[in-house]
């Protein structure tokens, strides 16, 4: 059985991956920075995208390190 977690906090999720208790754990961004940047774009009259894909990282037991997933502020063509 393979166990995977979310919220790869350093003291928990990442530690459990390093200890072999989890096969992997995912870290998700809050979207706060993207929200502020989008609000500034709106205030400055710039066009904004309807949907955004935020960057995430996966921590895997194989490497015991973070691998970045696609970068933030990308348009999500398929919707969220």
C-alpha positions as CSV (number, residue, x, y, z in Angstrom):
1,X,0.0,0.0,0.0
2,X,1.3,3.5,-0.9
3,X,0.5,6.5,1.2
4,X,0.6,10.0,-0.2
5,X,0.0,13.2,1.7
6,X,-0.8,16.8,1.1
7,X,0.5,20.0,2.9
8,X,4.2,19.1,2.8
9,X,5.1,21.1,5.8
10,X,8.8,20.7,6.8
11,X,8.1,19.3,10.3
12,X,5.4,16.9,9.1
13,X,4.8,16.0,5.5
14,X,8.4,16.4,4.4
15,X,9.7,14.7,7.5
16,X,7.4,11.7,6.9
17,X,8.6,11.4,3.3
18,X,12.2,11.5,4.5
19,X,11.4,8.8,7.1
20,X,9.7,6.6,4.5
21,X,6.3,6.9,6.2
22,X,4.9,8.6,3.1
23,X,5.8,7.8,-0.5
24,X,5.2,11.5,-1.5
25,X,3.6,14.7,-0.3
26,X,2.4,17.7,-2.2
27,X,2.9,21.4,-1.3
28,X,0.3,23.8,-2.7
29,X,0.6,27.6,-2.9
30,X,-1.9,29.9,-1.2
31,X,-2.4,32.1,-4.3
32,X,-2.0,35.2,-2.2
33,X,0.8,36.7,-4.3
34,X,-1.1,36.0,-7.6
35,X,-4.3,37.6,-6.1
36,X,-2.4,40.8,-5.3
37,X,-0.7,40.9,-8.7
38,X,-4.0,40.3,-10.4
39,X,-5.7,43.1,-8.3
40,X,-2.9,45.5,-9.3
41,X,-3.4,44.6,-13.0
42,X,-7.1,45.3,-12.7
43,X,-6.5,48.6,-10.9
44,X,-4.0,49.6,-13.7
45,X,-6.5,48.7,-16.4
46,X,-4.6,45.7,-17.7
47,X,-6.4,42.6,-19.0
48,X,-6.4,39.6,-16.7
49,X,-7.0,35.9,-17.3
50,X,-10.1,34.2,-15.9
51,X,-8.3,31.1,-14.7
52,X,-4.7,30.6,-13.4
53,X,-2.8,27.5,-12.6
54,X,-0.6,27.8,-9.5
55,X,2.8,26.1,-9.1
56,X,3.0,23.1,-6.7
57,X,5.9,20.9,-5.6
58,X,6.0,17.2,-4.9
59,X,8.3,15.7,-2.3
60,X,9.1,12.1,-3.2
61,X,10.6,9.4,-1.1
62,X,12.9,8.3,-3.9
63,X,14.8,11.6,-3.9
64,X,13.8,13.0,-0.5
65,X,13.8,16.4,-2.2
66,X,11.3,18.8,-3.8
67,X,10.6,18.8,-7.5
68,X,8.8,21.8,-8.8
69,X,5.7,21.3,-10.9
70,X,4.7,24.0,-13.5
71,X,5.3,27.6,-12.6
72,X,2.7,30.0,-11.3
73,X,0.6,32.7,-13.0
74,X,0.1,30.4,-16.0
75,X,-3.3,30.5,-17.8
76,X,-5.3,27.4,-17.3
77,X,-6.8,26.8,-20.7
78,X,-9.0,23.9,-19.4
79,X,-10.5,25.8,-16.5
80,X,-10.0,25.1,-12.8
